[in-house]
Structure formats: C-alpha cells, structure tokens
Amino acid sequence: MKGAIFFSGKYGSTEQYANWIGKATGLPVFDIKDAHAADLSEYDFLVLGSSIVYFKLTIRKWASANLSKLNGRSKILFSVSGAGPSDKLERWVAASFPSQLLTQMEHVALRGKLDHSKLSWWLRKILWMGSLFNPDPQARKEERGGFDYMDKSSIEPILKIIEQFQYSGHNT
C-alpha cells in the first residue's frame, strides 16, 4: 500500500515528528501549506499530523476541505501539544474534526515543545494569564516558562500502525 504524511504545524514540533516518521518509513512528507503538496487520492493510507493551538487541531480546516478525499482511506492522526494523552485532549480532537472522519482513524497523542522565544509577546501574555487559572502546578509552570517533551521514541506506535497498513492492505 502506498502512503504519505501530511502535516500542519505552528512552531516546529509537528514537522519534526513528521520528518522522523518519514525517515523511519520512507513515506513522503508534505506540509499542507505547500501549494505543491501531493494529491491525496494518490495514496491508500495517510498519516495526518497536527499541532493543537487554542484547543483545536491546526489541520482541521484543511481536513474539512478535503473530506471527500480523506473518506475511504486508512488514516492515522498524530496530534502534538503540551498535553499528554487524556480525555481533555480527545475532546479537543473531537471538536476539531467531523465525527465521520474521527471514526475512520486512529489517534496518537504526542508531546511537543513550547519555546517562549518563538512566541509573540501577546501569546506569551495570554499563556501567563491562562496559567493563573490552571490548577495543575506543573502545567502552570510550563505555561509560563515553556517545555520540551520531544521524544523520537514516541513515534513507535505510529510506526507499528503504518507497518500494519503496509502489510495487511488495511483500508478503512
């Protein structure tokens, strides 16, 4: 089966994960902002990567615009955020995609990186204000100072799913 990786990122973590997955699998990697991105219909399965910004997937509008091409193909979604796997994260993902699309894919949550030096002054202030209301002291500290949870080994579950797609001819 022929597959590809399409990603949408904001600060570099999602792109890094997409490139790690691409290197490990030999799959081509496409930034959805690239006007020359490949045609989805050329691929049997897709790996979709997305940052989560303001509690929403950054790939959501692209996915809605390409819904007809996404339907009927096996899909993996990896989300990248400061939040680890949780019910809260699953609610953010569910709010970003049509339910018919979510039922056709597997979701893997990956932890990213927040480097305050790459953020606008305004966004740093919003994070700081938001941290005042966060009951989790560790999360509050990370919102104010940043974090780096990038871990190449965390892509292993995605690599296993891709391997299943490639060898089983899986199609959802």
PyRosetta script that sets phi, psi and omega in degrees:
from pyrosetta import init, pose_from_sequence

init()
pose = pose_from_sequence("MKGAIFFSGKYGSTEQYANWIGKATGLPVFDIKDAHAADLSEYDFLVLGSSIVYFKLTIRKWASANLSKLNGRSKILFSVSGAGPSDKLERWVAASFPSQLLTQMEHVALRGKLDHSKLSWWLRKILWMGSLFNPDPQARKEERGGFDYMDKSSIEPILKIIEQFQYSGHNT")
pose.set_psi(1, 145.0)
pose.set_omega(1, -178.2)
pose.set_phi(2, -100.1)
pose.set_psi(2, 129.4)
pose.set_omega(2, -178.5)
pose.set_phi(3, -132.7)
pose.set_psi(3, 169.1)
pose.set_omega(3, 178.0)
pose.set_phi(4, -152.8)
pose.set_psi(4, 160.8)
pose.set_omega(4, 178.9)
pose.set_phi(5, -111.9)
pose.set_psi(5, 127.8)
pose.set_omega(5, 175.3)
pose.set_phi(6, -122.0)
pose.set_psi(6, 129.7)
pose.set_omega(6, -176.6)
pose.set_phi(7, -135.4)
pose.set_psi(7, 158.7)
pose.set_omega(7, 173.3)
pose.set_phi(8, -134.4)
pose.set_psi(8, 120.8)
pose.set_omega(8, -178.9)
pose.set_phi(9, -131.7)
pose.set_psi(9, 168.4)
pose.set_omega(9, -178.4)
pose.set_phi(10, -115.9)
pose.set_psi(10, -46.3)
pose.set_omega(10, -172.9)
pose.set_phi(11, -125.2)
pose.set_psi(11, 7.9)
pose.set_omega(11, 172.9)
pose.set_phi(12, 113.9)
pose.set_psi(12, -21.4)
pose.set_omega(12, -177.9)
pose.set_phi(13, -65.9)
pose.set_psi(13, -45.3)
pose.set_omega(13, -178.5)
pose.set_phi(14, -64.2)
pose.set_psi(14, -41.6)
pose.set_omega(14, 177.7)
pose.set_phi(15, -62.2)
pose.set_psi(15, -41.2)
pose.set_omega(15, 178.8)
pose.set_phi(16, -62.1)
pose.set_psi(16, -45.7)
pose.set_omega(16, 178.1)
pose.set_phi(17, -62.1)
pose.set_psi(17, -43.3)
pose.set_omega(17, 179.2)
pose.set_phi(18, -59.9)
pose.set_psi(18, -42.5)
pose.set_omega(18, 179.2)
pose.set_phi(19, -67.7)
pose.set_psi(19, -38.0)
pose.set_omega(19, 175.5)
pose.set_phi(20, -61.9)
pose.set_psi(20, -44.4)
pose.set_omega(20, 179.2)
pose.set_phi(21, -64.3)
pose.set_psi(21, -44.0)
pose.set_omega(21, 178.5)
pose.set_phi(22, -60.1)
pose.set_psi(22, -43.1)
pose.set_omega(22, -180.0)
pose.set_phi(23, -66.3)
pose.set_psi(23, -39.5)
pose.set_omega(23, -178.3)
pose.set_phi(24, -71.2)
pose.set_psi(24, -27.0)
pose.set_omega(24, -173.8)
pose.set_phi(25, -111.6)
pose.set_psi(25, -17.2)
pose.set_omega(25, -174.4)
pose.set_phi(26, 80.9)
pose.set_psi(26, 5.2)
pose.set_omega(26, 179.0)
pose.set_phi(27, -75.1)
pose.set_psi(27, 144.1)
pose.set_omega(27, 175.4)
pose.set_phi(28, -70.4)
pose.set_psi(28, 149.5)
pose.set_omega(28, -177.1)
pose.set_phi(29, -118.2)
pose.set_psi(29, 130.1)
pose.set_omega(29, -178.7)
pose.set_phi(30, -129.4)
pose.set_psi(30, 129.4)
pose.set_omega(30, 170.7)
pose.set_phi(31, -81.2)
pose.set_psi(31, 128.7)
pose.set_omega(31, -176.6)
pose.set_phi(32, -65.1)
pose.set_psi(32, -18.1)
pose.set_omega(32, 177.6)
pose.set_phi(33, -75.1)
pose.set_psi(33, -16.1)
pose.set_omega(33, -179.4)
pose.set_phi(34, -72.6)
pose.set_psi(34, 120.3)
pose.set_omega(34, -178.7)
pose.set_phi(35, -63.4)
pose.set_psi(35, -18.5)
pose.set_omega(35, -177.6)
pose.set_phi(36, -101.9)
pose.set_psi(36, 17.7)
pose.set_omega(36, 179.4)
pose.set_phi(37, -58.5)
pose.set_psi(37, 149.3)
pose.set_omega(37, -176.4)
pose.set_phi(38, -64.6)
pose.set_psi(38, 160.3)
pose.set_omega(38, 177.2)
pose.set_phi(39, -76.5)
pose.set_psi(39, 124.2)
pose.set_omega(39, -179.4)
pose.set_phi(40, -56.8)
pose.set_psi(40, -33.6)
pose.set_omega(40, -175.4)
pose.set_phi(41, -67.6)
pose.set_psi(41, -10.2)
pose.set_omega(41, 177.7)
pose.set_phi(42, -78.5)
pose.set_psi(42, -9.0)
pose.set_omega(42, -171.6)
pose.set_phi(43, -118.9)
pose.set_psi(43, 144.4)
pose.set_omega(43, 178.8)
pose.set_phi(44, -81.6)
pose.set_psi(44, -35.0)
pose.set_omega(44, 177.8)
pose.set_phi(45, -138.4)
pose.set_psi(45, 154.7)
pose.set_omega(45, -174.7)
pose.set_phi(46, -131.2)
pose.set_psi(46, 142.6)
pose.set_omega(46, 170.6)
pose.set_phi(47, -110.3)
pose.set_psi(47, 118.1)
pose.set_omega(47, -179.3)
pose.set_phi(48, -108.1)
pose.set_psi(48, 126.0)
pose.set_omega(48, 178.8)
pose.set_phi(49, -116.8)
pose.set_psi(49, 139.0)
pose.set_omega(49, -177.6)
pose.set_phi(50, -149.5)
pose.set_psi(50, 136.6)
pose.set_omega(50, 168.3)
pose.set_phi(51, -73.0)
pose.set_psi(51, 159.4)
pose.set_omega(51, 171.0)
pose.set_phi(52, -114.2)
pose.set_psi(52, 119.6)
pose.set_omega(52, 179.6)
pose.set_phi(53, -128.8)
pose.set_psi(53, 131.0)
pose.set_omega(53, -177.1)
pose.set_phi(54, 52.7)
pose.set_psi(54, 42.4)
pose.set_omega(54, 173.9)
pose.set_phi(55, 68.5)
pose.set_psi(55, 18.9)
pose.set_omega(55, 179.6)
pose.set_phi(56, -135.7)
pose.set_psi(56, 149.7)
pose.set_omega(56, 175.1)
pose.set_phi(57, -70.9)
pose.set_psi(57, 134.1)
pose.set_omega(57, 179.1)
pose.set_phi(58, -72.9)
pose.set_psi(58, -13.7)
pose.set_omega(58, -179.4)
pose.set_phi(59, -91.5)
pose.set_psi(59, -0.6)
pose.set_omega(59, -170.2)
pose.set_phi(60, -60.4)
pose.set_psi(60, -43.4)
pose.set_omega(60, -178.3)
pose.set_phi(61, -68.3)
pose.set_psi(61, -40.7)
pose.set_omega(61, 177.1)
pose.set_phi(62, -61.9)
pose.set_psi(62, -43.7)
pose.set_omega(62, 180.0)
pose.set_phi(63, -63.1)
pose.set_psi(63, -42.2)
pose.set_omega(63, 178.1)
pose.set_phi(64, -64.4)
pose.set_psi(64, -40.7)
pose.set_omega(64, 179.6)
pose.set_phi(65, -67.3)
pose.set_psi(65, -25.4)
pose.set_omega(65, -177.8)
pose.set_phi(66, -110.5)
pose.set_psi(66, 20.8)
pose.set_omega(66, -174.5)
pose.set_phi(67, -54.7)
pose.set_psi(67, -43.5)
pose.set_omega(67, -177.9)
pose.set_phi(68, -64.5)
pose.set_psi(68, -33.2)
pose.set_omega(68, 178.7)
pose.set_phi(69, -79.6)
pose.set_psi(69, -25.6)
pose.set_omega(69, 179.3)
pose.set_phi(70, -79.2)
pose.set_psi(70, -33.4)
pose.set_omega(70, -179.7)
pose.set_phi(71, -60.9)
pose.set_psi(71, 140.8)
pose.set_omega(71, 175.4)
pose.set_phi(72, 83.6)
pose.set_psi(72, 0.1)
pose.set_omega(72, 177.4)
pose.set_phi(73, -111.8)
pose.set_psi(73, 147.4)
pose.set_omega(73, 173.0)
pose.set_phi(74, -67.4)
pose.set_psi(74, 140.0)
pose.set_omega(74, -176.7)
pose.set_phi(75, -141.1)
pose.set_psi(75, 146.1)
pose.set_omega(75, 169.8)
pose.set_phi(76, -122.9)
pose.set_psi(76, 135.1)
pose.set_omega(76, 173.1)
pose.set_phi(77, -112.4)
pose.set_psi(77, 127.2)
pose.set_omega(77, 167.2)
pose.set_phi(78, -115.1)
pose.set_psi(78, 130.1)
pose.set_omega(78, 177.9)
pose.set_phi(79, -106.3)
pose.set_psi(79, 148.7)
pose.set_omega(79, -179.2)
pose.set_phi(80, -127.4)
pose.set_psi(80, 124.8)
pose.set_omega(80, 180.0)
pose.set_phi(81, -159.9)
pose.set_psi(81, -179.9)
pose.set_omega(81, 174.5)
pose.set_phi(82, -78.3)
pose.set_psi(82, -22.3)
pose.set_omega(82, -179.2)
pose.set_phi(83, -80.3)
pose.set_psi(83, 137.0)
pose.set_omega(83, 173.7)
pose.set_phi(84, -81.7)
pose.set_psi(84, 179.9)
pose.set_omega(84, 177.9)
pose.set_phi(85, -54.7)
pose.set_psi(85, 130.6)
pose.set_omega(85, -179.0)
pose.set_phi(86, -167.5)
pose.set_psi(86, 166.9)
pose.set_omega(86, 174.4)
pose.set_phi(87, -62.0)
pose.set_psi(87, -38.7)
pose.set_omega(87, 179.5)
pose.set_phi(88, -59.8)
pose.set_psi(88, -45.9)
pose.set_omega(88, 179.4)
pose.set_phi(89, -63.7)
pose.set_psi(89, -41.9)
pose.set_omega(89, 178.6)
pose.set_phi(90, -62.9)
pose.set_psi(90, -34.6)
pose.set_omega(90, 176.0)
pose.set_phi(91, -66.1)
pose.set_psi(91, -39.2)
pose.set_omega(91, 177.5)
pose.set_phi(92, -62.6)
pose.set_psi(92, -43.2)
pose.set_omega(92, 179.2)
pose.set_phi(93, -64.7)
pose.set_psi(93, -45.8)
pose.set_omega(93, -179.3)
pose.set_phi(94, -61.6)
pose.set_psi(94, -33.8)
pose.set_omega(94, 179.7)
pose.set_phi(95, -75.1)
pose.set_psi(95, -14.8)
pose.set_omega(95, -176.4)
pose.set_phi(96, -94.9)
pose.set_psi(96, -21.2)
pose.set_omega(96, -174.0)
pose.set_phi(97, -125.0)
pose.set_psi(97, 148.9)
pose.set_omega(97, 171.3)
pose.set_phi(98, -61.5)
pose.set_psi(98, 143.3)
pose.set_omega(98, -177.1)
pose.set_phi(99, -59.8)
pose.set_psi(99, -34.5)
pose.set_omega(99, 179.3)
pose.set_phi(100, -61.6)
pose.set_psi(100, -30.4)
pose.set_omega(100, 178.5)
pose.set_phi(101, -76.7)
pose.set_psi(101, -41.5)
pose.set_omega(101, -179.3)
pose.set_phi(102, -62.2)
pose.set_psi(102, -35.9)
pose.set_omega(102, -178.5)
pose.set_phi(103, -71.5)
pose.set_psi(103, -11.4)
pose.set_omega(103, -178.2)
pose.set_phi(104, -101.5)
pose.set_psi(104, 9.6)
pose.set_omega(104, -175.9)
pose.set_phi(105, -142.0)
pose.set_psi(105, 160.5)
pose.set_omega(105, 173.0)
pose.set_phi(106, -101.9)
pose.set_psi(106, 140.7)
pose.set_omega(106, -178.4)
pose.set_phi(107, -112.9)
pose.set_psi(107, 132.4)
pose.set_omega(107, 174.5)
pose.set_phi(108, -123.7)
pose.set_psi(108, 122.5)
pose.set_omega(108, 179.7)
pose.set_phi(109, -91.2)
pose.set_psi(109, 126.8)
pose.set_omega(109, 177.8)
pose.set_phi(110, -117.2)
pose.set_psi(110, 148.9)
pose.set_omega(110, 177.7)
pose.set_phi(111, -91.8)
pose.set_psi(111, 140.7)
pose.set_omega(111, -176.3)
pose.set_phi(112, -109.7)
pose.set_psi(112, -147.5)
pose.set_omega(112, -176.4)
pose.set_phi(113, -137.7)
pose.set_psi(113, 142.7)
pose.set_omega(113, 174.9)
pose.set_phi(114, -127.1)
pose.set_psi(114, 109.0)
pose.set_omega(114, 179.5)
pose.set_phi(115, -107.9)
pose.set_psi(115, 107.7)
pose.set_omega(115, -176.2)
pose.set_phi(116, -60.4)
pose.set_psi(116, -24.1)
pose.set_omega(116, 179.9)
pose.set_phi(117, -68.6)
pose.set_psi(117, -17.5)
pose.set_omega(117, 179.0)
pose.set_phi(118, -94.3)
pose.set_psi(118, -3.2)
pose.set_omega(118, -177.1)
pose.set_phi(119, -95.9)
pose.set_psi(119, 152.3)
pose.set_omega(119, 174.2)
pose.set_phi(120, -69.1)
pose.set_psi(120, 158.4)
pose.set_omega(120, 176.9)
pose.set_phi(121, -55.5)
pose.set_psi(121, -42.6)
pose.set_omega(121, -177.9)
pose.set_phi(122, -61.8)
pose.set_psi(122, -46.2)
pose.set_omega(122, -179.0)
pose.set_phi(123, -66.3)
pose.set_psi(123, -37.9)
pose.set_omega(123, 175.7)
pose.set_phi(124, -59.6)
pose.set_psi(124, -40.6)
pose.set_omega(124, 179.2)
pose.set_phi(125, -67.3)
pose.set_psi(125, -40.4)
pose.set_omega(125, 178.2)
pose.set_phi(126, -62.3)
pose.set_psi(126, -44.1)
pose.set_omega(126, 178.0)
pose.set_phi(127, -61.7)
pose.set_psi(127, -42.4)
pose.set_omega(127, 179.9)
pose.set_phi(128, -62.5)
pose.set_psi(128, -45.3)
pose.set_omega(128, 179.1)
pose.set_phi(129, -64.1)
pose.set_psi(129, -42.3)
pose.set_omega(129, 178.4)
pose.set_phi(130, -62.0)
pose.set_psi(130, -34.1)
pose.set_omega(130, -179.3)
pose.set_phi(131, -63.1)
pose.set_psi(131, -26.5)
pose.set_omega(131, 179.6)
pose.set_phi(132, -62.3)
pose.set_psi(132, -25.9)
pose.set_omega(132, -176.9)
pose.set_phi(133, -101.1)
pose.set_psi(133, -1.7)
pose.set_omega(133, -178.4)
pose.set_phi(134, -83.1)
pose.set_psi(134, 120.7)
pose.set_omega(134, -177.9)
pose.set_phi(135, -74.4)
pose.set_psi(135, -15.8)
pose.set_omega(135, -177.9)
pose.set_phi(136, -87.5)
pose.set_psi(136, 114.4)
pose.set_omega(136, -176.0)
pose.set_phi(137, -62.0)
pose.set_psi(137, -35.3)
pose.set_omega(137, 178.9)
pose.set_phi(138, -68.6)
pose.set_psi(138, -44.7)
pose.set_omega(138, 178.3)
pose.set_phi(139, -64.2)
pose.set_psi(139, -38.1)
pose.set_omega(139, 178.4)
pose.set_phi(140, -61.0)
pose.set_psi(140, -44.5)
pose.set_omega(140, 178.7)
pose.set_phi(141, -62.7)
pose.set_psi(141, -42.3)
pose.set_omega(141, -179.2)
pose.set_phi(142, -67.4)
pose.set_psi(142, -36.9)
pose.set_omega(142, 177.8)
pose.set_phi(143, -63.9)
pose.set_psi(143, -32.5)
pose.set_omega(143, -178.9)
pose.set_phi(144, -85.3)
pose.set_psi(144, -33.0)
pose.set_omega(144, -172.3)
pose.set_phi(145, -117.0)
pose.set_psi(145, -10.7)
pose.set_omega(145, -178.5)
pose.set_phi(146, 95.2)
pose.set_psi(146, 176.9)
pose.set_omega(146, -178.8)
pose.set_phi(147, -163.4)
pose.set_psi(147, 164.0)
pose.set_omega(147, 174.9)
pose.set_phi(148, -144.3)
pose.set_psi(148, 100.6)
pose.set_omega(148, 179.1)
pose.set_phi(149, -108.6)
pose.set_psi(149, 13.6)
pose.set_omega(149, -179.8)
pose.set_phi(150, -58.5)
pose.set_psi(150, 130.5)
pose.set_omega(150, -176.9)
pose.set_phi(151, -150.2)
pose.set_psi(151, 109.9)
pose.set_omega(151, -177.4)
pose.set_phi(152, -58.3)
pose.set_psi(152, -34.7)
pose.set_omega(152, -177.9)
pose.set_phi(153, -67.6)
pose.set_psi(153, -16.8)
pose.set_omega(153, -179.2)
pose.set_phi(154, -71.4)
pose.set_psi(154, -9.9)
pose.set_omega(154, 177.7)
pose.set_phi(155, -82.1)
pose.set_psi(155, -5.7)
pose.set_omega(155, -177.5)
pose.set_phi(156, -52.3)
pose.set_psi(156, -45.6)
pose.set_omega(156, 178.5)
pose.set_phi(157, -60.0)
pose.set_psi(157, -35.4)
pose.set_omega(157, 178.7)
pose.set_phi(158, -67.1)
pose.set_psi(158, -43.2)
pose.set_omega(158, 179.4)
pose.set_phi(159, -61.3)
pose.set_psi(159, -37.3)
pose.set_omega(159, 178.6)
pose.set_phi(160, -66.5)
pose.set_psi(160, -41.1)
pose.set_omega(160, 179.0)
pose.set_phi(161, -65.5)
pose.set_psi(161, -42.9)
pose.set_omega(161, 178.1)
pose.set_phi(162, -59.7)
pose.set_psi(162, -43.2)
pose.set_omega(162, 178.8)
pose.set_phi(163, -60.4)
pose.set_psi(163, -41.5)
pose.set_omega(163, 177.3)
pose.set_phi(164, -61.9)
pose.set_psi(164, -43.5)
pose.set_omega(164, 178.4)
pose.set_phi(165, -60.0)
pose.set_psi(165, -45.8)
pose.set_omega(165, -175.4)
pose.set_phi(166, -66.8)
pose.set_psi(166, -35.9)
pose.set_omega(166, -175.9)
pose.set_phi(167, -94.4)
pose.set_psi(167, -19.1)
pose.set_omega(167, -177.0)
pose.set_phi(168, -102.3)
pose.set_psi(168, -11.3)
pose.set_omega(168, -175.6)
pose.set_phi(169, 69.0)
pose.set_psi(169, 23.7)
pose.set_omega(169, -178.6)
pose.set_phi(170, -54.2)
pose.set_psi(170, 135.0)
pose.set_omega(170, 175.4)
pose.set_phi(171, -145.0)
pose.set_psi(171, 122.9)
pose.set_omega(171, -178.1)
pose.set_phi(172, -102.5)
pose.dump_pdb("model.pdb")
